[in-house]
Amino acid sequence: MAESFGELLRSMRHAARLTIEELSHTSGVSVRAIGDMERGTSRGPQRRTVQALAEALRLDEERRASLSEAAKAGRPRQEARAPGACELPRGVGDFTGRTRELGLLRDLAAQERDDAVVAAVSGAAGIGKTALAVRAAGHLAGLFPDGCFYLDLRGMDEAPLDPGTALSRLLKALGVAERRVPADEEDRAGNYRALLRERRCLVILDNAANESQVRPLLPSGGPVMTLITSRRPLAGLEGVHQLPLAHLAAEEATGLLRGIVGAERAQADPDGVARVASLCENLPLALRIAGNRLQSRPAWTPGQLAALLSDEGRRVESLAAGDLSVAAAFALSYRQLSVPARRGFRRLALAAAPDFGVPLTAVLAELGPAEAEDALEELADLGLLQSPYPGRYRFHDLVRLFARSRLSEEEPVAGQELARRRMDGWLLEIATVAGRWFEPDYGAPPPGWSSLVELDDQEQARQWLMAEGEAWLAALRETARLGEHARVVEVAEAMHWFSDLWMHWGHWPEVFGLSSRAARAMGDPVQEAAHLNYLSWAQTYCLARYGEAEATALRALELARRSGDVRQQGWSYTYATWALWGRDDQRSKETALEHTRRSAECFEQAGDADGYAQALVGVGNCLRRLGRLEESLRHCLATVERLRDPAFGGSPAITNHAIGAALDVVGETYLQLGRWQEAADHYRQALSELRTRPIGRALALSLTNLGQALVRLGRPGEAREAFAEAVELHEAAADTTRAAAVLKELDRLAEFSSRG
């Protein structure tokens, strides 16, 4: 009787005077695998394993042939497969993209290893998981001489395929006669693992429901590769290579459409093709349906289909062709959700912001924070939401439209409106409390106030206002539409001081436009004048529309005069001055000086020390802009002394900021005079005061000018630090133009240093 492979390997290893560990080290085959072979547990290793062992043992041709024959004899003889059992489905000839994922799968398949390889492809409905798996099987077939097998686990069905049935089908596909398939599920799993330990094959488990369905189908070892697809990430599986799929890139999406409709038709309307791809959100299923619709309607152009898909109310329903339907694909995932997650999914369609967090979800879905977080994670697991970073979630547009259709069909209009009003009210309440953190007369929330978000300090308030900016702005728009004028004015008033810290948000003209119109609707000219002044600020600093800003401030001035409000007249003159600073002609500069002097008179008459401090600084700045530099210096230095006198009064925060602003004007004046050291000294003093109420733009401009003075003083290291901080502040405020200008200063400084 011929020796078994294990007996022959042991005798050859002994003849070579090698331990198992030494043979493992030389061949690259694991100690456990060699031990299994010699004990007869593994009777027929694969060809590459036998070759590695033969090389390590330095066998001659005759003994190498004997070892190969023994391995071949030990491999189980396969019975005939049942016709069509676990055959791969038809692939698509126009498959596009996924180069990175196919490369990763090829790398995994090509590895020489004893442990089985398992990879899980996950992603939303219609993302192309099955298409990728089938494509990969076609590419990798040459690496799996013992076959490629496919099984649909029907994970989205009401009753997914149970593991016992799945194992029975896989065993039959591997050549086990039906009469020899064990009745017990555990025995089937053991038989399956034993067969795979000896075969180099690829098994695709498509559309998995969850980890418990898949775990019994995973091999314990051997050269097999298992590729799982699922809408869920299957994060509970151990030792699995995760490949989450995203939507196609724009170029890949248009490429897929071109492949479906044909190059000639696509080239005739490239803009239409790109528009269709965009409306399909680069989702492979939607793209295929759109392409199939165009194929079935030869007279249509891609642009005409894009026009049809532009109707948001019908877009998801329009993406259907035959038995392919985007809505149906999403509905399969929707049916898998728990009741709270379904309610959250539907009502999140009411959220106007591009992303949202747990608190907003809790308010909309009427859930506690923990339940809301669970619902969001459930939605993310099924690909109905994306989580761009921890704590934030967002829809893809097609999924949002599907959620909107579920909301319309499953909840009464009154319930939808109640949910929207609850969300908007909550958003505006938080926005008001957060904005008041920056108001000198308010600060921290009132005692006993609580909500679903923490607003324990200004930084938390700032982060919330910025993160939820689109959400509370949408709520403000809706509140204005409903005619709740007092609420609109209250919210905008709370934003007045905060707006300086987030100047480049881009929506302040709309905020203060809404509030000034609301004040007019209330018949309150003083409030209207105040909010027109805020609007003038936004037109000056956010839009650079200086003529429009001046006209707005002068309109506010007229309202304040009619009302006899001297203080608001002072602010109108101030805002008009700022608008005039945006112009560079002599007349505007002279008018600005007249305005700011009048503003000082008004504030002094009204007893408004805070306004008076800012007007005094404005006079000095106007003098500097007019070229009256020595006069500006005298005025600003005298203003600093005056403001530092405790008898001046006013809010300490505003007074300190005004001192910093006056010192900044002094520094800028010395810079114009070429007195670099005095400029640097006063900029440093200005910065120490300005940091007490850090408005990023003001700090950044001072730092930039300080850097320029330091460059001229021959102190490049200190200049570099000032420029670098200025860049950070400009970038934090989203002021990319000024950030780029300061970066050029840094580049010039680096170039100069390299030459020196």
Secondary structure, DSSP 8 states (H G I E B T S, - for coil): ----HHHHHHHHHHHTT--HHHHHHHH---HHHHHHHHHTSS-S--HHHHHHHHHHHT--HHHHHHHHHHHHHHS-------TTTT------TT----HHHHHHHHHHHH---SS-EEEEEE-STTS-HHHHHHHHHHHHGGG-TT-EEEEE--TTSSS---HHHHHHHHHHHTT--GGGS-SSHHHHHHHHHHHHTT---EEEEEEE--HHHHGGGS-SSSS-EEEEEESS--TTSTT-EEEE-----HHHHHHHHHHHH-HHHHHH-HHHHHHHHHHTTT-HHHHHHHHHHHHH-TT--HHHHHHHHT-HHHHHHHSEETTEEHHHHHHHHHHTS-HHHHHHHHHGGG--SS-B-HHHHHHHHT--HHHHHHHHHHHHHTTSSEEEETTEEE--HHHHHHHHHHHHHHS-HHHHHHHHHHHHHHHHHHHHHHHHTTSTT--S--TT---SS--SSHHHHHHHHHHTHHHHHHHHHHHHHTT-HHHHHHHHHHHTTGGGGGGGGS-HHHHHHHHHHHHHHHT-HHHHHHHHHHHHHHHHHTT--HHHHHHHHHHHHHHHHHHT-HHHHHHHHHHHHHHHHT--SHHHHHHHHHHHHHHHHHHHHHT-HHHHHHHHHHHHHHHHHTT-HHHHHHHHHHHHHHHHSGGG-S-HHHHHHHHHHHHHHHHHHHHHHT-HHHHHHHHHHHHHHHTTS--HHHHHHHHHHHHHHHHHTT-HHHHHHHHHHHHHHHHHTT-HHHHHHHHHHHHHHHHHHHH-
